[in-house]
Amino acid sequence: MVTREDILVLGLTAGVVGSLVGGLMFGIGMGLVVNGAHIGWLIALPGAPVSGGLGWLLARKLAKKLA
């Protein structure tokens, strides 16, 4: 059985991990773009979907407790 605590921890963990990973990817990518390396766009643009994907994986882990 999933408790309120599990849902709260999932939300906090997904938010923190997603912000860190997405922010780092975006920051490093934009740093490369500013310095003239256009390959940085390949790092900066997928930052948001990757951070959302991490939250989705964490939610799937929690959903397995229900089954």
N, CA, C and O atoms as a GROMACS GRO file, in nm:
protein
  268
    1MET      N    1   0.084  -0.118   0.000
    1MET     CA    2   0.000   0.000   0.000
    1MET      C    3   0.088   0.124   0.000
    1MET      O    4   0.182   0.135   0.079
    2VAL      N    5   0.058   0.215  -0.088
    2VAL     CA    6   0.133   0.340  -0.098
    2VAL      C    7   0.072   0.440  -0.001
    2VAL      O    8  -0.049   0.462   0.000
    3THR      N    9   0.156   0.501   0.079
    3THR     CA   10   0.109   0.598   0.177
    3THR      C   11   0.129   0.740   0.126
    3THR      O   12   0.192   0.763   0.022
    4ARG      N   13   0.076   0.834   0.199
    4ARG     CA   14   0.096   0.976   0.164
    4ARG      C   15   0.243   1.013   0.170
    4ARG      O   16   0.291   1.095   0.092
    5GLU      N   17   0.313   0.952   0.263
    5GLU     CA   18   0.457   0.980   0.276
    5GLU      C   19   0.532   0.938   0.150
    5GLU      O   20   0.620   1.009   0.103
    6ASP      N   21   0.496   0.822   0.094
    6ASP     CA   22   0.561   0.775  -0.028
    6ASP      C   23   0.538   0.872  -0.144
    6ASP      O   24   0.630   0.899  -0.221
    7ILE      N   25   0.417   0.923  -0.154
    7ILE     CA   26   0.385   1.017  -0.261
    7ILE      C   27   0.460   1.149  -0.242
    7ILE      O   28   0.508   1.208  -0.338
    8LEU      N   29   0.469   1.194  -0.118
    8LEU     CA   30   0.542   1.317  -0.088
    8LEU      C   31   0.690   1.301  -0.121
    8LEU      O   32   0.750   1.390  -0.182
    9VAL      N   33   0.748   1.190  -0.081
    9VAL     CA   34   0.890   1.165  -0.109
    9VAL      C   35   0.913   1.154  -0.259
    9VAL      O   36   1.014   1.203  -0.310
   10LEU      N   37   0.820   1.090  -0.331
   10LEU     CA   38   0.831   1.080  -0.476
   10LEU      C   39   0.833   1.219  -0.539
   10LEU      O   40   0.917   1.247  -0.625
   11GLY      N   41   0.741   1.306  -0.498
   11GLY     CA   42   0.736   1.440  -0.554
   11GLY      C   43   0.861   1.521  -0.524
   11GLY      O   44   0.915   1.588  -0.613
   12LEU      N   45   0.908   1.514  -0.402
   12LEU     CA   46   1.029   1.588  -0.366
   12LEU      C   47   1.152   1.534  -0.439
   12LEU      O   48   1.233   1.610  -0.491
   13THR      N   49   1.164   1.403  -0.443
   13THR     CA   50   1.279   1.342  -0.510
   13THR      C   51   1.279   1.372  -0.659
   13THR      O   52   1.381   1.410  -0.716
   14ALA      N   53   1.163   1.356  -0.723
   14ALA     CA   54   1.153   1.384  -0.866
   14ALA      C   55   1.183   1.531  -0.896
   14ALA      O   56   1.249   1.561  -0.995
   15GLY      N   57   1.136   1.620  -0.811
   15GLY     CA   58   1.162   1.762  -0.832
   15GLY      C   59   1.309   1.798  -0.818
   15GLY      O   60   1.364   1.870  -0.901
   16VAL      N   61   1.372   1.747  -0.714
   16VAL     CA   62   1.512   1.780  -0.690
   16VAL      C   63   1.602   1.717  -0.796
   16VAL      O   64   1.687   1.785  -0.854
   17VAL      N   65   1.584   1.588  -0.821
   17VAL     CA   66   1.668   1.520  -0.920
   17VAL      C   67   1.645   1.579  -1.059
   17VAL      O   68   1.740   1.602  -1.133
   18GLY      N   69   1.519   1.603  -1.094
   18GLY     CA   70   1.490   1.661  -1.224
   18GLY      C   71   1.549   1.799  -1.241
   18GLY      O   72   1.603   1.831  -1.348
   19SER      N   73   1.541   1.881  -1.139
   19SER     CA   74   1.598   2.016  -1.147
   19SER      C   75   1.749   2.012  -1.161
   19SER      O   76   1.807   2.086  -1.240
   20LEU      N   77   1.813   1.924  -1.084
   20LEU     CA   78   1.959   1.916  -1.092
   20LEU      C   79   2.006   1.865  -1.227
   20LEU      O   80   2.094   1.924  -1.289
   21VAL      N   81   1.948   1.756  -1.273
   21VAL     CA   82   1.992   1.698  -1.400
   21VAL      C   83   1.958   1.791  -1.516
   21VAL      O   84   2.044   1.819  -1.600
   22GLY      N   85   1.834   1.839  -1.522
   22GLY     CA   86   1.795   1.928  -1.630
   22GLY      C   87   1.873   2.058  -1.629
   22GLY      O   88   1.915   2.107  -1.734
   23GLY      N   89   1.892   2.114  -1.512
   23GLY     CA   90   1.968   2.239  -1.502
   23GLY      C   91   2.114   2.223  -1.541
   23GLY      O   92   2.170   2.310  -1.607
   24LEU      N   93   2.175   2.113  -1.499
   24LEU     CA   94   2.314   2.089  -1.538
   24LEU      C   95   2.328   2.068  -1.688
   24LEU      O   96   2.420   2.121  -1.750
   25MET      N   97   2.237   1.991  -1.746
   25MET     CA   98   2.243   1.969  -1.890
   25MET      C   99   2.226   2.100  -1.966
   25MET      O  100   2.299   2.129  -2.060
   26PHE      N  101   2.128   2.180  -1.923
   26PHE     CA  102   2.105   2.308  -1.989
   26PHE      C  103   2.223   2.402  -1.971
   26PHE      O  104   2.266   2.468  -2.066
   27GLY      N  105   2.276   2.409  -1.849
   27GLY     CA  106   2.388   2.499  -1.822
   27GLY      C  107   2.514   2.462  -1.899
   27GLY      O  108   2.580   2.549  -1.955
   28ILE      N  109   2.546   2.334  -1.900
   28ILE     CA  110   2.666   2.291  -1.974
   28ILE      C  111   2.647   2.312  -2.123
   28ILE      O  112   2.738   2.359  -2.192
   29GLY      N  113   2.528   2.278  -2.173
   29GLY     CA  114   2.502   2.297  -2.316
   29GLY      C  115   2.509   2.443  -2.357
   29GLY      O  116   2.568   2.476  -2.460
   30MET      N  117   2.448   2.530  -2.278
   30MET     CA  118   2.452   2.672  -2.314
   30MET      C  119   2.592   2.730  -2.299
   30MET      O  120   2.630   2.820  -2.374
   31GLY      N  121   2.669   2.678  -2.205
   31GLY     CA  122   2.808   2.720  -2.194
   31GLY      C  123   2.887   2.687  -2.319
   31GLY      O  124   2.969   2.766  -2.365
   32LEU      N  125   2.861   2.569  -2.373
   32LEU     CA  126   2.928   2.531  -2.498
   32LEU      C  127   2.883   2.618  -2.615
   32LEU      O  128   2.964   2.657  -2.699
   33VAL      N  129   2.753   2.647  -2.621
   33VAL     CA  130   2.700   2.729  -2.731
   33VAL      C  131   2.758   2.870  -2.725
   33VAL      O  132   2.794   2.926  -2.828
   34VAL      N  133   2.767   2.926  -2.606
   34VAL     CA  134   2.820   3.062  -2.593
   34VAL      C  135   2.967   3.067  -2.636
   34VAL      O  136   3.014   3.168  -2.688
   35ASN      N  137   3.038   2.958  -2.614
   35ASN     CA  138   3.179   2.954  -2.654
   35ASN      C  139   3.198   2.911  -2.799
   35ASN      O  140   3.312   2.891  -2.842
   36GLY      N  141   3.090   2.898  -2.874
   36GLY     CA  142   3.101   2.872  -3.017
   36GLY      C  143   3.088   2.726  -3.057
   36GLY      O  144   3.097   2.696  -3.176
   37ALA      N  145   3.067   2.636  -2.965
   37ALA     CA  146   3.052   2.495  -2.998
   37ALA      C  147   2.902   2.465  -3.008
   37ALA      O  148   2.834   2.448  -2.907
   38HIS      N  149   2.853   2.459  -3.130
   38HIS     CA  150   2.709   2.441  -3.150
   38HIS      C  151   2.660   2.302  -3.110
   38HIS      O  152   2.540   2.279  -3.103
   39ILE      N  153   2.751   2.211  -3.085
   39ILE     CA  154   2.712   2.079  -3.037
   39ILE      C  155   2.647   2.089  -2.899
   39ILE      O  156   2.580   1.996  -2.854
   40GLY      N  157   2.666   2.201  -2.832
   40GLY     CA  158   2.605   2.222  -2.702
   40GLY      C  159   2.453   2.219  -2.707
   40GLY      O  160   2.389   2.190  -2.606
   41TRP      N  161   2.394   2.248  -2.823
   41TRP     CA  162   2.248   2.240  -2.836
   41TRP      C  163   2.200   2.097  -2.815
   41TRP      O  164   2.089   2.076  -2.766
   42LEU      N  165   2.283   2.000  -2.851
   42LEU     CA  166   2.245   1.860  -2.832
   42LEU      C  167   2.242   1.821  -2.685
   42LEU      O  168   2.180   1.722  -2.648
   43ILE      N  169   2.307   1.899  -2.602
   43ILE     CA  170   2.304   1.875  -2.458
   43ILE      C  171   2.196   1.961  -2.392
   43ILE      O  172   2.128   1.915  -2.301
   44ALA      N  173   2.180   2.084  -2.439
   44ALA     CA  174   2.088   2.178  -2.374
   44ALA      C  175   1.941   2.146  -2.402
   44ALA      O  176   1.858   2.151  -2.310
   45LEU      N  177   1.908   2.113  -2.524
   45LEU     CA  178   1.767   2.095  -2.560
   45LEU      C  179   1.699   1.975  -2.494
   45LEU      O  180   1.584   1.988  -2.454
   46PRO      N  181   1.764   1.860  -2.481
   46PRO     CA  182   1.693   1.748  -2.417
   46PRO      C  183   1.696   1.753  -2.264
   46PRO      O  184   1.659   1.654  -2.200
   47GLY      N  185   1.738   1.861  -2.205
   47GLY     CA  186   1.745   1.870  -2.059
   47GLY      C  187   1.610   1.851  -1.991
   47GLY      O  188   1.600   1.778  -1.893
   48ALA      N  189   1.506   1.917  -2.042
   48ALA     CA  190   1.373   1.906  -1.981
   48ALA      C  191   1.313   1.766  -1.998
   48ALA      O  192   1.262   1.710  -1.900
   49PRO      N  193   1.316   1.708  -2.119
   49PRO     CA  194   1.261   1.572  -2.130
   49PRO      C  195   1.336   1.468  -2.047
   49PRO      O  196   1.275   1.375  -1.995
   50VAL      N  197   1.465   1.484  -2.033
   50VAL     CA  198   1.541   1.388  -1.952
   50VAL      C  199   1.502   1.401  -1.805
   50VAL      O  200   1.487   1.301  -1.736
   51SER      N  201   1.486   1.524  -1.758
   51SER     CA  202   1.448   1.541  -1.618
   51SER      C  203   1.306   1.490  -1.593
   51SER      O  204   1.278   1.434  -1.487
   52GLY      N  205   1.217   1.507  -1.689
   52GLY     CA  206   1.083   1.451  -1.676
   52GLY      C  207   1.084   1.299  -1.680
   52GLY      O  208   1.007   1.234  -1.610
   53GLY      N  209   1.173   1.244  -1.761
   53GLY     CA  210   1.185   1.098  -1.769
   53GLY      C  211   1.232   1.038  -1.639
   53GLY      O  212   1.190   0.928  -1.602
   54LEU      N  213   1.319   1.107  -1.569
   54LEU     CA  214   1.364   1.057  -1.439
   54LEU      C  215   1.248   1.054  -1.339
   54LEU      O  216   1.237   0.959  -1.261
   55GLY      N  217   1.164   1.156  -1.341
   55GLY     CA  218   1.046   1.156  -1.255
   55GLY      C  219   0.951   1.043  -1.290
   55GLY      O  220   0.892   0.981  -1.201
   56TRP      N  221   0.936   1.016  -1.418
   56TRP     CA  222   0.850   0.907  -1.463
   56TRP      C  223   0.903   0.772  -1.414
   56TRP      O  224   0.826   0.687  -1.370
   57LEU      N  225   1.035   0.753  -1.422
   57LEU     CA  226   1.094   0.628  -1.374
   57LEU      C  227   1.074   0.611  -1.223
   57LEU      O  228   1.048   0.501  -1.176
   58LEU      N  229   1.087   0.719  -1.149
   58LEU     CA  230   1.063   0.712  -1.006
   58LEU      C  231   0.917   0.678  -0.976
   58LEU      O  232   0.888   0.602  -0.883
   59ALA      N  233   0.826   0.734  -1.054
   59ALA     CA  234   0.684   0.705  -1.033
   59ALA      C  235   0.651   0.559  -1.066
   59ALA      O  236   0.568   0.498  -1.000
   60ARG      N  237   0.716   0.505  -1.168
   60ARG     CA  238   0.694   0.364  -1.201
   60ARG      C  239   0.742   0.273  -1.089
   60ARG      O  240   0.680   0.171  -1.059
   61LYS      N  241   0.853   0.312  -1.028
   61LYS     CA  242   0.904   0.234  -0.916
   61LYS      C  243   0.802   0.234  -0.801
   61LYS      O  244   0.782   0.131  -0.738
   62LEU      N  245   0.741   0.346  -0.775
   62LEU     CA  246   0.640   0.355  -0.671
   62LEU      C  247   0.515   0.277  -0.710
   62LEU      O  248   0.452   0.215  -0.624
   63ALA      N  249   0.479   0.280  -0.837
   63ALA     CA  250   0.358   0.210  -0.883
   63ALA      C  251   0.375   0.058  -0.870
   63ALA      O  252   0.276  -0.013  -0.854
   64LYS      N  253   0.497   0.008  -0.877
   64LYS     CA  254   0.519  -0.135  -0.862
   64LYS      C  255   0.483  -0.183  -0.720
   64LYS      O  256   0.454  -0.301  -0.700
   65LYS      N  257   0.486  -0.091  -0.624
   65LYS     CA  258   0.447  -0.128  -0.488
   65LYS      C  259   0.298  -0.158  -0.480
   65LYS      O  260   0.256  -0.235  -0.393
   66LEU      N  261   0.218  -0.101  -0.568
   66LEU     CA  262   0.074  -0.125  -0.568
   66LEU      C  263   0.039  -0.264  -0.616
   66LEU      O  264  -0.060  -0.323  -0.572
   67ALA      N  265   0.120  -0.316  -0.706
   67ALA     CA  266   0.087  -0.448  -0.766
   67ALA      C  267   0.128  -0.563  -0.677
   67ALA      O  268   0.108  -0.679  -0.712
   0.00000   0.00000   0.00000
